[in-house]
C-alpha cells in the first residue's frame, strides 16, 4: 500500500490566516508518500505566496504554481493537469533555494510560474489525488485510511465535520449522513443514483471529500467548470461514470465555515464578498451584489446542465437518464431558467438556454423564474441592496426608475396561478422573501401612479 503516491491539490486564494494550519495538517499525515500541489490563484494577500514558497523550500514533496485569478475550479484544474502529466515545464532560473519554471505550450489556466526545491525537475508520479481547500484541514490519518480502502475502486468517498470559525451555525446532516451510510461499503454508480432518488437528493458537491484514482480521472477527462457550483458538476460526473465507489463513513476532513469564504458568496451577499474577477460586471446589475450572485448562480447551473446533457446524449441508458431527471436535472433546470429574468448577460451564459428551455417545457419547470422576473421581486431586491452602503442608497432612485422601466410589464406575474409547475414550492418560498413582500407594496404604489 505504501508505494501508492497521493497528490494533495490545495487551491489558495487570500487565506493567509488559515494556510499554515491547512498545510501542517498535510505534512503531519500518518501517510507520507505524498505530492503536495499548491496553486496560488492570484491572491492579493502577499503572505499567501510567501507562506506557500516557505513550505516548498523546506519540503521536497511540495510544488507551487502561481497563476492569474480564475476561481477555485481553475486552480484545481492546474493541479489535475500537473498530476496527470499534461504539463511540460521549462526551467527558468534558480531564485534562492527555489527552482522556477514556466509552462511550455498551451497555458489554458494562465499559470505564470511554477516553483520547486527539487533540482531534478517537476514530474508528477501520483497514483491518487484529492483536494483540500486552503482554509480547511485534515484529520491526521485521513490519507492513510483512504489509501487503505481504495483497492480497485475509482473513488473513495469519506465524510467531513463542520468547523465554525467566528460565525454562528447549526450542525446539519452531511451528504453521507443524508444517504444513511454507516458502514464501509462498495457501491456502483447506479446504486448511488438510486439512493439519491430515494432521499430526493438535488445536489452533490463532493470535491473535497473524495480520493480519486488518477487512471480513472485520465480515462473520463473530467475537469472543473469555471462557474458557480462547479463542485456539484464535478461530484455528479465523477460518481456517475465510476465502476465502483468506496463509501468510508468517517469524518476525516475539517470543513471551516467562516465569513466571506467562497461558499458564503450568496445569502448575506456584500460587495466585499464578490470574487475579484466578477467585480467588473457589478454595474450591469445596478450595483446590487445579490442580483449579481443570482445571475452567476443561474449561469453556473445552465453551464452544468449543458455539460450533463452532452454526457447523456453520448453515454446514458434510459434508466440512468430517468434517475438523473428524478435527482439533479430538475433542480439545475429551475436555477438555470432564472437567466431569463435578466436583461443583461455579461458572461455569455444565455447561449446555454435553448436546451434548458426545451427541457423546462417538457417537465413544466419555470415558476421560480416567473416570480424572480416579476417587477415586485426586482424592486424589493434593489431596495434592500440600497441599504447595504451609502453609495447604493444615493443611487437608489435612479436604480428603482431603471428597474421599473425594464420590468413594469411583469407586474403581477408572480401572483398568477403557478401551481401546475414542478417548481411551484420553490416559487412560493421566493414569494415569502422580504424582497418580494417589500416590492409588492412599492409596485402597487408605482402602478397606481
Secondary structure as the mmCIF struct_conf table of DSSP 4:
data_model
#
loop_
_struct_conf.conf_type_id
_struct_conf.id
_struct_conf.beg_label_comp_id
_struct_conf.beg_label_asym_id
_struct_conf.beg_label_seq_id
_struct_conf.end_label_comp_id
_struct_conf.end_label_asym_id
_struct_conf.end_label_seq_id
TURN_TY1_P TURN_TY1_P1 UNK A 2 UNK A 3
STRN STRN1 UNK A 6 UNK A 12
BEND BEND1 UNK A 13 UNK A 14
HELX_RH_AL_P HELX_RH_AL_P1 UNK A 16 UNK A 27
TURN_TY1_P TURN_TY1_P2 UNK A 28 UNK A 28
BEND BEND2 UNK A 30 UNK A 30
STRN STRN2 UNK A 34 UNK A 41
BEND BEND3 UNK A 44 UNK A 44
HELX_RH_AL_P HELX_RH_AL_P2 UNK A 46 UNK A 58
TURN_TY1_P TURN_TY1_P3 UNK A 60 UNK A 61
STRN STRN3 UNK A 62 UNK A 67
HELX_RH_AL_P HELX_RH_AL_P3 UNK A 72 UNK A 83
TURN_TY1_P TURN_TY1_P4 UNK A 84 UNK A 85
STRN STRN4 UNK A 88 UNK A 95
TURN_TY1_P TURN_TY1_P5 UNK A 96 UNK A 97
STRN STRN5 UNK A 98 UNK A 104
BEND BEND4 UNK A 105 UNK A 105
TURN_TY1_P TURN_TY1_P6 UNK A 108 UNK A 109
STRN STRN6 UNK A 111 UNK A 116
BEND BEND5 UNK A 117 UNK A 117
TURN_TY1_P TURN_TY1_P7 UNK A 119 UNK A 120
BEND BEND6 UNK A 127 UNK A 127
STRN STRN7 UNK A 128 UNK A 131
TURN_TY1_P TURN_TY1_P8 UNK A 134 UNK A 135
STRN STRN8 UNK A 137 UNK A 138
TURN_TY1_P TURN_TY1_P9 UNK A 140 UNK A 141
HELX_RH_AL_P HELX_RH_AL_P4 UNK A 142 UNK A 150
TURN_TY1_P TURN_TY1_P10 UNK A 151 UNK A 152
BEND BEND7 UNK A 154 UNK A 154
STRN STRN9 UNK A 155 UNK A 164
BEND BEND8 UNK A 166 UNK A 167
HELX_RH_AL_P HELX_RH_AL_P5 UNK A 175 UNK A 178
TURN_TY1_P TURN_TY1_P11 UNK A 179 UNK A 180
BEND BEND9 UNK A 183 UNK A 183
STRN STRN10 UNK A 185 UNK A 187
HELX_RH_AL_P HELX_RH_AL_P6 UNK A 189 UNK A 198
TURN_TY1_P TURN_TY1_P12 UNK A 199 UNK A 200
TURN_TY1_P TURN_TY1_P13 UNK A 207 UNK A 208
BEND BEND10 UNK A 209 UNK A 209
STRN STRN11 UNK A 210 UNK A 213
HELX_RH_AL_P HELX_RH_AL_P7 UNK A 214 UNK A 220
TURN_TY1_P TURN_TY1_P14 UNK A 221 UNK A 221
BEND BEND11 UNK A 226 UNK A 227
TURN_TY1_P TURN_TY1_P15 UNK A 228 UNK A 229
HELX_RH_AL_P HELX_RH_AL_P8 UNK A 230 UNK A 240
TURN_TY1_P TURN_TY1_P16 UNK A 241 UNK A 241
BEND BEND12 UNK A 243 UNK A 243
STRN STRN12 UNK A 245 UNK A 257
TURN_TY1_P TURN_TY1_P17 UNK A 259 UNK A 260
HELX_RH_3T_P HELX_RH_3T_P1 UNK A 262 UNK A 264
BEND BEND13 UNK A 265 UNK A 268
HELX_RH_3T_P HELX_RH_3T_P2 UNK A 271 UNK A 273
BEND BEND14 UNK A 274 UNK A 274
HELX_RH_3T_P HELX_RH_3T_P3 UNK A 276 UNK A 285
TURN_TY1_P TURN_TY1_P18 UNK A 286 UNK A 287
HELX_RH_AL_P HELX_RH_AL_P9 UNK A 289 UNK A 315
HELX_RH_AL_P HELX_RH_AL_P10 UNK A 318 UNK A 324
HELX_RH_PI_P HELX_RH_PI_P1 UNK A 325 UNK A 329
HELX_RH_AL_P HELX_RH_AL_P11 UNK A 330 UNK A 336
HELX_RH_3T_P HELX_RH_3T_P4 UNK A 337 UNK A 341
BEND BEND15 UNK A 343 UNK A 343
TURN_TY1_P TURN_TY1_P19 UNK A 346 UNK A 347
HELX_RH_3T_P HELX_RH_3T_P5 UNK A 349 UNK A 352
HELX_RH_AL_P HELX_RH_AL_P12 UNK A 353 UNK A 362
TURN_TY1_P TURN_TY1_P20 UNK A 363 UNK A 364
HELX_RH_AL_P HELX_RH_AL_P13 UNK A 367 UNK A 372
TURN_TY1_P TURN_TY1_P21 UNK A 373 UNK A 373
BEND BEND16 UNK A 374 UNK A 374
HELX_RH_AL_P HELX_RH_AL_P14 UNK A 375 UNK A 386
TURN_TY1_P TURN_TY1_P22 UNK A 387 UNK A 387
BEND BEND17 UNK A 388 UNK A 388
HELX_RH_AL_P HELX_RH_AL_P15 UNK A 390 UNK A 407
HELX_RH_3T_P HELX_RH_3T_P6 UNK A 408 UNK A 410
TURN_TY1_P TURN_TY1_P23 UNK A 411 UNK A 412
HELX_RH_3T_P HELX_RH_3T_P7 UNK A 413 UNK A 415
BEND BEND18 UNK A 416 UNK A 416
TURN_TY1_P TURN_TY1_P24 UNK A 419 UNK A 420
BEND BEND19 UNK A 421 UNK A 421
TURN_TY1_P TURN_TY1_P25 UNK A 422 UNK A 423
HELX_RH_AL_P HELX_RH_AL_P16 UNK A 424 UNK A 432
BEND BEND20 UNK A 433 UNK A 433
HELX_RH_AL_P HELX_RH_AL_P17 UNK A 434 UNK A 448
#
